[in-house]
């Protein structure tokens, strides 16, 4: 049984699960990834140019095969071979493993973009269905073109356009001109989200209530404050 001392002396290699979960998406096969991990483990131990003969033995492979795998890693730009000067001014070679992390970053950014694009497409479809439901008919090519202009040129989000449609429906204004006016009004006020629209609606409602209260108070008849109970009869 291995002792705790021997276990700790063996050292540890910490690697993100993101790399373990995505190395095939990055274009690496298992042999290539295992060699990269061996090089990374050596780097973590302070050895930037390890002996491939030793690594081949630990992987149960031959040095010749491992050089072929290393060549694949270099060609796929997961590893670069660099030469630098050490503290004594002598040249030393080292394996740069950072390109693998850079490729992982690009992959995750691409996946994030594709997810956002998918969500945006779903939001656009939902918004178009709302238009057809509220108008009670399919949209015309010109109307589709107008919505495309709002999305691509004005950069209005599908959710904001749908909110402008709801505003138009509440005011019984079933036309694109009114909807565009609402969108332009919000843009001038830097309103770009549902929360900001709701806040604007609350503000407008509060103003209307204040005007209504003021109007109601002005219409009330003036009532005399004379106390008739204390009125004295001059003949008494």
C-alpha positions in Angstrom: 0.0 0.0 0.0 1.3 3.4 -0.9 2.3 5.6 2.0 0.9 9.1 2.5 4.5 10.4 2.2 5.0 8.8 -1.2 1.6 10.0 -2.3 2.3 13.6 -1.4 5.8 13.3 -2.9 4.3 12.4 -6.2 2.9 15.9 -6.6 -0.5 17.0 -8.0 -1.7 18.4 -11.3 -4.7 20.7 -11.3 -6.5 21.2 -14.6 -9.9 22.7 -15.3 -12.8 20.3 -16.0 -13.6 22.5 -18.9 -10.6 21.2 -20.7 -11.3 17.6 -19.8 -14.9 18.0 -21.0 -14.1 19.8 -24.3 -10.8 18.5 -25.6 -12.5 16.5 -28.4 -14.5 19.6 -29.4 -11.1 21.3 -29.7 -9.9 18.7 -32.2 -7.7 16.5 -30.0 -7.8 12.8 -29.7 -7.1 11.0 -26.5 -3.5 10.3 -27.2 -2.8 13.9 -28.1 -4.6 15.1 -25.0 -2.8 12.7 -22.7 0.6 13.9 -24.0 -0.5 17.5 -23.5 -1.5 16.6 -19.9 1.9 15.0 -19.4 3.7 18.1 -20.6 1.4 20.2 -18.4 2.1 18.1 -15.4 5.9 18.5 -16.0 5.4 22.3 -16.4 3.5 22.3 -13.0 6.5 20.6 -11.5 8.9 23.2 -12.8 10.1 21.3 -15.9 9.3 23.1 -19.2 11.2 20.8 -21.5 10.7 17.2 -20.2 12.3 14.1 -21.6 9.9 12.4 -24.0 11.5 9.1 -23.4 10.4 9.2 -19.7 6.9 10.3 -20.7 6.7 7.5 -23.3 7.5 5.0 -20.7 4.8 6.3 -18.3 2.2 6.3 -21.2 3.2 2.8 -22.3 4.2 4.0 -25.7 7.4 4.4 -27.7 9.5 7.6 -28.1 9.0 7.5 -31.9 5.2 7.3 -31.5 5.2 10.1 -29.0 7.3 12.4 -31.2 4.6 11.8 -33.9 1.9 12.8 -31.4 3.9 15.9 -30.3 4.2 16.9 -34.0 0.4 16.7 -34.2 0.0 19.0 -31.2 2.4 21.5 -32.8 0.7 21.3 -36.2 -2.7 21.8 -34.5 -1.2 24.8 -32.6 -1.9 23.4 -29.1 1.8 23.5 -28.3 4.6 25.7 -29.5 8.3 25.1 -29.1 10.2 28.2 -27.9 13.8 29.1 -27.2 14.6 31.5 -24.4 17.6 32.7 -22.4 17.9 31.5 -18.9 19.4 33.5 -16.0 22.9 32.5 -17.0 22.4 33.8 -20.6 22.3 30.3 -22.0 19.6 29.2 -24.5 17.0 26.7 -23.3 14.0 25.2 -25.0 10.6 24.9 -23.5 7.1 23.8 -24.5 4.5 26.6 -24.4 1.1 25.1 -23.5 -0.9 28.3 -23.4 -2.4 28.0 -26.9 -4.6 25.2 -25.6 -6.2 27.5 -23.1 -6.6 30.2 -25.7 -8.4 27.7 -28.0 -10.7 26.7 -25.1 -11.5 30.4 -24.5 -12.4 30.8 -28.2 -14.6 27.7 -28.1 -16.5 28.8 -25.0 -17.0 32.3 -26.5 -18.3 30.8 -29.7 -20.7 28.5 -27.8 -21.9 31.5 -25.8 -22.5 33.5 -29.0 -24.4 30.6 -30.6 -26.5 30.3 -27.5 -27.3 34.0 -27.5 -28.1 33.8 -31.2 -30.4 30.9 -30.7 -32.2 32.7 -27.8 -32.5 35.8 -29.9 -33.9 33.9 -32.8 -36.5 32.3 -30.5 -37.4 35.8 -29.2 -37.8 37.1 -32.7 -40.2 34.2 -33.6 -42.2 34.9 -30.5 -42.4 38.6 -31.3 -43.6 38.0 -34.8 -46.3 35.6 -33.6 -47.5 38.3 -31.2 -47.8 40.8 -34.1 -49.8 38.3 -36.2 -52.1 37.5 -33.2 -52.7 41.1 -32.3 -53.2 42.2 -35.9 -55.3 39.1 -36.6 -53.6 38.4 -39.9 -50.2 37.5 -41.4 -47.7 40.3 -41.8 -47.0 41.7 -45.2 -43.5 41.7 -46.8 -43.2 45.4 -46.1 -44.1 44.9 -42.5 -41.5 42.2 -42.2 -39.0 44.5 -43.8 -39.9 47.2 -41.2 -39.4 44.9 -38.3 -36.0 43.8 -39.8 -35.0 47.4 -39.9 -35.9 47.9 -36.2 -33.8 44.8 -35.3 -30.8 45.3 -37.5 -30.4 49.0 -38.1 -32.0 50.5 -34.9 -30.8 47.6 -32.8 -34.1 47.3 -30.9 -34.4 44.0 -29.1 -37.3 41.7 -29.9 -38.6 42.1 -26.4 -38.6 45.9 -26.7 -40.5 45.7 -30.0 -43.0 43.4 -28.5 -43.5 45.8 -25.6 -44.1 48.7 -28.0 -46.7 46.5 -29.8 -48.4 46.0 -26.4 -48.4 49.7 -25.9 -50.0 50.2 -29.3 -52.7 47.6 -28.6 -53.6 49.2 -25.2 -54.1 52.5 -27.1 -56.1 50.8 -29.9 -53.5 51.9 -32.4 -52.9 48.9 -34.7 -50.4 50.4 -37.0 -46.6 50.3 -37.4 -46.2 54.1 -37.4 -47.5 54.3 -33.8 -45.2 51.4 -32.7 -42.2 53.2 -34.3 -43.1 56.4 -32.5 -43.2 54.5 -29.2 -39.8 52.9 -29.9 -38.3 56.3 -30.8 -39.8 57.9 -27.7 -38.2 55.2 -25.5 -34.9 55.6 -27.3 -34.8 59.3 -26.6 -35.3 58.4 -22.9 -32.6 55.7 -23.1 -35.1 53.0 -22.4 -33.9 49.6 -23.7 -35.3 47.0 -21.3 -38.6 45.7 -20.0 -37.7 46.9 -16.5 -37.1 50.4 -17.8 -40.4 50.3 -19.8 -42.3 49.3 -16.6 -40.7 52.1 -14.6 -41.7 54.6 -17.3 -45.2 53.3 -17.3 -45.4 53.7 -13.5 -44.0 57.2 -13.8 -46.6 58.2 -16.4 -49.4 56.6 -14.4 -48.4 58.6 -11.3 -48.4 61.8 -13.3 -51.9 61.1 -14.7 -53.2 60.3 -11.1 -51.7 63.6 -9.8 -53.4 65.5 -12.7 -56.7 63.8 -12.0 -56.5 64.6 -8.3 -55.7 68.2 -9.0 -58.5 68.5 -11.5 -61.0 66.9 -9.1 -60.0 69.3 -6.3 -60.4 72.3 -8.6 -64.0 71.2 -9.5 -65.2 70.8 -5.9 -67.7 73.6 -4.9 -66.6 76.1 -2.3 -68.4 75.4 1.1 -69.0 78.2 3.6 -67.4 77.7 6.9 -70.1 79.7 8.7 -71.3 77.9 11.8 -75.1 78.0 11.5 -75.6 76.4 14.9 -74.2 79.5 16.6 -76.3 81.9 14.5 -78.1 84.5 16.8 -81.6 85.7 16.0 -81.5 89.6 16.0 -85.1 89.7 17.3 -84.3 87.4 20.3 
